[in-house]
Amino acid sequence: MADNISFRIEGLDALIKRMGKLAPEIAKEVAMEVNASALAIQSKARRSVASNSTDKGRLVGSIQLKEINKGDKLVYSVGSRLKYAPYVEFGTGGTVNVPAGYEDFAIQFKGKGIRKINLRPRPYLIPAFESEIPILRKNIQNVIKNVKS
């Protein structure tokens, strides 16, 4: 849905496929790490909105974590269903700022150019996501390393 900002962690599918060969308890620990990271992304995004936004209550409260079962895959979606959430993230008008690598994602929120409002971007979700990915990778590596020991 275009109103929902959510991200997919690339490469996680390959890791999960490789994990299929590992013991179920390892897969469970990795799943718990992914869940913990999704919760951390939600928490970081909420804190960022609360400190940078004029609409603290509504947007903060709208940032939800959803667990979605897709057959044998478990997907976590962190985002807001508010129509204006992407415009807070990326800005509007001449002040739009889309981080490198997120162009395909951001294009779905491009306005029609009818309004001439320049709202500066106040990114909250992408920085939360980007800061958590290295932590998740390290935690997964630690889980796998501890099993091999």
Stockholm file with secondary structure:
# STOCKHOLM 1.0

chainA/1-149         MADNISFRIEGLDALIKRMGKLAPEIAKEVAMEVNASALAIQSKARRSVASNSTDKGRLVGSIQLKEINKGDKLVYSVGSRLKYAPYVEFGTGGTVNVPAGYEDFAIQFKGKGIRKINLRPRPYLIPAFESEIPILRKNIQNVIKNVKS
#=GR chainA/1-149 SS CTTCCCCCCTTHHHHHHHHTTSCHHHHHHHHHHHHHHHHHHHHHHHHHHHHHCSCHHHHHHHCEEEEEEETTEEEEEEECCCTTHHHHHHCCGGGCCCCTTCHHHHGGGCCCSCSCCCCCCCCCHHHHHHHHHHHHHHHHHHHHHHHHC
#=GC SS_cons         CTTCCCCCCTTHHHHHHHHTTSCHHHHHHHHHHHHHHHHHHHHHHHHHHHHHCSCHHHHHHHCEEEEEEETTEEEEEEECCCTTHHHHHHCCGGGCCCCTTCHHHHGGGCCCSCSCCCCCCCCCHHHHHHHHHHHHHHHHHHHHHHHHC
//
